[in-house]
Amino acid sequence: MSQDNVDLNTLRMTAIAEAVELFEGNQKLADQWLSGPVRALGDKKPNDLLKYEEGIQQVRDVIGRLEHGIVT
């Protein structure tokens, strides 16, 4: 596995862990959020965006805003 793939997988796992933390450890709620359209992501599904670095960052940005009570 190339270093780029390792880095991308690490970023992806970090985003998923942040989603679980957002839902206070509730994996099921995090999975539902990751699988459904999110308005702040242009109604895209976070899981679809977790396939590339820019998409992962978009998902992490939304999670960060939600953690701070910023609804978009």
C-alpha positions in Angstrom: 0.0 0.0 0.0 1.4 3.4 -0.9 2.0 6.2 1.6 -0.8 8.2 -0.1 -3.3 5.4 0.5 -2.2 5.0 4.1 -2.6 8.8 4.6 -6.0 8.8 2.9 -7.1 5.8 5.1 -5.9 7.6 8.2 -7.8 10.7 7.3 -10.9 8.7 6.5 -10.8 6.8 9.8 -10.2 10.1 11.7 -13.3 11.6 10.0 -15.4 8.5 11.0 -14.1 8.7 14.6 -15.1 12.4 14.7 -18.6 11.6 13.5 -19.0 9.0 16.2 -17.7 11.5 18.8 -20.2 14.0 17.4 -23.0 11.6 18.2 -21.5 11.0 21.7 -20.2 7.5 20.9 -23.4 6.3 19.2 -22.0 4.3 16.2 -25.5 3.7 14.8 -26.4 7.4 14.7 -23.0 8.3 13.2 -23.5 5.6 10.5 -26.9 7.0 9.7 -25.5 10.6 9.4 -22.6 9.4 7.2 -25.0 7.5 4.9 -27.6 10.2 4.4 -27.6 13.5 2.5 -26.3 16.4 4.5 -27.5 19.9 3.5 -24.1 21.5 4.5 -22.5 19.2 2.0 -24.8 20.2 -0.9 -27.1 17.2 0.0 -24.2 14.8 -0.7 -23.7 11.8 1.6 -20.6 12.1 3.7 -19.7 8.4 2.9 -19.5 9.4 -0.8 -17.1 12.2 0.0 -14.8 10.0 2.2 -13.2 8.6 -1.0 -10.9 11.5 -1.6 -8.9 14.0 0.5 -10.8 17.1 -0.4 -14.1 15.3 0.4 -12.8 14.1 3.7 -11.8 17.6 4.7 -15.3 18.9 3.7 -16.9 16.3 6.0 -14.5 17.1 8.9 -15.2 20.8 8.5 -19.0 20.2 8.8 -18.4 18.0 11.8 -16.4 20.7 13.4 -19.0 23.3 12.7 -21.7 21.0 14.2 -19.6 20.4 17.3 -19.5 24.2 17.9 -23.2 24.7 17.2 -22.8 26.3 13.9 -25.6 25.0 11.7 -25.3 25.5 8.0 
